[in-house]
Amino acid sequence: MNKTSDNPRVIVALDFPDGEQARQFVARLTPGTCRLKIGKELFTREGPTLVRAFVEQGHDVFLDLKFHDIPNTVAQACSAAASLGAWMINVHTSGGLKMMAAAREALDASADQRPLLIGVTVLTSMSAEDLRETGIDVTPEQQVLRLAALAQKAGLDGVVCSPREASVLRDRFGSGFTLVTPGVRPQGAALDDQTRVMTPGAAVRDGAHYLVIGRPVTRAADPVAALAAINAEIQAAIA
């Protein structure tokens, strides 16, 4: 399959229980048709070896470990992630301005090809009630805006957000502020554990730059065809 563009928008979430299943799945994908996300479960089982392997195969890897700790620890973790060749890494914006600034400064100093540094705002599985249970008595959208402003102040490249906040964030922070959106489901797909969702075409029209999509691709009867259909929908939306 040929590349869909020089900047594929889909990041396929490799939410597999072990590296062998992930390798078998990725072997079916052509670099340039999508990017790959390695999260906590897979990284904890397989470590950095899998990241390096996919990078060496020509894939862009989003290392989704959501660092959240004291500033020095997060800075060192970001430097380590950059050394693996990750294309994108992320931190929790709730770690605060000093922590995010330390992460950005570490990447600026340590990487020849600096990864994108993205801040996690409000998880797409969280509702207003969930936020209230943690002592945050505002809507998810209000909290996302608050944390995104902090991320921009710290010099991050953008944020992870629900696609339902994408248009507001684009208007507030401009098109140069990268928006990465989980909670994207093709029409008719199961919602699984997401509560604030949108279709791929609608998400990019509203300003999302990259779409994290897992089960609608990884559990499809024909993952390559499912990915191609999503890419076609995105291309039609931005044409």
N, C-alpha and C positions, 0 to 999 in steps of 0.2 A: 504494500500500500504506500502511495506517495505521501509526502508530508502535506498536511492541510494548510500550513502557513509557516512563516518563520517564527511565529510566536503562538504556539498552541495554547488554547485557553483552558482546556480540561486537565485537571490534575486527578489522576486515578488513585483513589485511596486503597493501598494494598493491605487491607484488613484481614490478613491471613494468619492462622495460628502458628505457622512455622515457615522457615525460609525456603524449603523445598517447594511448597505449594506456591509461594510467591514467585520463585524462579520459573516454574512451569508456566504460570500465567504470563509473566513478563516476556517470556520467549515468544509469545504469540503477537506481541506488540512491536510496531516499528517505531524507533526513536523519531520524534518529530510529530507523531500523531497525537501525542499527549505528553504530560509529565507524570511523575510518580510521587506518591506520598508514602513515606514510611513513618508510622506512628509508634506509640509507646510499647504496644504489645510485641510487634515484630522486632523492634530495635532491642527490646529487653531480651528476647530469645536469641537473636542472631548477632547483635552487636554491630560494630562499624564495618565488618567484612561485607555485608550485603549492600550497604550504601556504596562502598568503593566499587563493588562488582557492577552495579547498575550504572554508575557514573562512567566506568570504563567501557561499558557497552554503548555509550552515547546518550544515555537518558539523563534528563534534568530531574534531580531529586529534591523534593521538599521534605526536609527532616523535621517532622512535626512532634517535637518533644516539649513544647510549651514551658520553657525554662522559667522558674519563679523561685528566687532565693535572694540572698544578700547580693549586693552589686558585684563584688569581686568574684564570687562563685559563678554567677551568671555570665560575667565577662569571659572567664576562663572556659566555660562550657561552650560559649559561642565561638571562641577561637578554635576549640577542638572540632566543632562541627564544620567550620570553614575549612579546616585541614583535610576533611574527608572529601571535599569537592562538592558539598551540597550547594544547590542552586538557590534555595530559600530555607530560612530557619525562622523560628518564632519564639516569642517570650510572652508571658502574661502581663498585660498592661497594668493590672492591679498590683504588680510589684512596685510601681511608683516611678517617678521621673528619674531619680538617681540610678535605679537599676537599669532602666531602659537606656539611659545615656551611656552608662558603663558598657553595655552590650554593643552599642553602636561604635563607641570609641575603640573597643577591642577588635571589631571587624575592620574598621578603617585602618588599623595598624598591622593586622596579622595576615590579611588575605590578598594574594595577587589579583584574583578575580573575586571580588567581594560578593558574598551571597546577599540576596534581598533579606532584609530584617523586618519581620511583620509582627505586629502586636495582636494578641488575642483579646477581644473585648468581652462580649457576653456570649457564652456558649449557646449554640442554636437549639440545644435541648431545653434551655431554661425559659420559663415563663415569668410574668410579673410576680406571681405567687412564690415561685422559687427564689426570686431576688429578695422578696420581703422576708423570707425565712432566714436569709443571711444578713439581715439588718439594712438592706438597701431598699428604701421606700420610694423608688421611682420606677418608671416603665423601662423595659429593656431598651427601647430606642433612646430614651434620655441617658441611660447609663452608657450605652454605646457611644453617643456623642461626647459625653464627658471624657471617657477613656481614650477615644480617638484623638481628641484635642491634646491630651497629655502625650500620646504617642508622637504626634506631629511635632510638638514642642521639644521632645527628646531627640528628634532627628530620625525617627524610624521611617522606613519606606512606605508603610501603609499598615492596614489592619485586616484581621479576620473579622467578618461580620455576617449576619444573616443577609440574604439577598433582599429582604424587605427593608433593610436600612441602607441599601446601596445608593439609591437615588438621593437620599438626604445627605449622606456622607460625600457623595460626588459634588453636590451643590455647595456644601459647606467647605470642603477642603480642596476641591479642584481635581481635574483629570490626572494630574501627576501623582496623586496619592493613591497607591495601589490598594485595591479592594479584593480580598480573597474570600470567596463565599462558599461555605458548606451549606447544607440544607437545600441543595438543588436536586430536583427530581423531574425526569421527563413526564409528560402527561400520562396519567394512568398508572404510574409506578407507585409501589407501597411507600408510605411515609416513614416506616420503621420507627426510629426513636427521635426523629426530627419533628419540631412543632412549628417552626417559622420557615416555610418552604416556598419555592418558586420554580418555574420551568427554566431550562437553560437559556432559551431565547429571551424570555422576559428579564432574566437576571442581567444579561449583558446589555440589553437595551436600557436598563436602569443604572448602568455604570459599573457593574462588576468586571474586573479584569481577568480573574482566574476563578474557575468553578471546581470545587472539590467534589467529586462524584465517586462513590464506592460501589455499593451493591447493585445499582442499576446497570453497571458494566461488569463487575467481577462475578456476579451471580447470574448474568444473562446466559441464555442457551447458546448464543453466539456473541461473545464479548466484543470481537472485532467489528461485527456488524452494528452492535449497540453503540459502540464508540463512534463509528462512522456516522450513524444517524444523529447523534448528539452534535458532532462537529458540523454536520450539514445544517442543523437547526441554528447553531451559533453563527455560521457564515451568512445564512439568510438574514439573521437579525442585524448584523453589522454591515451588510452590503449597502 
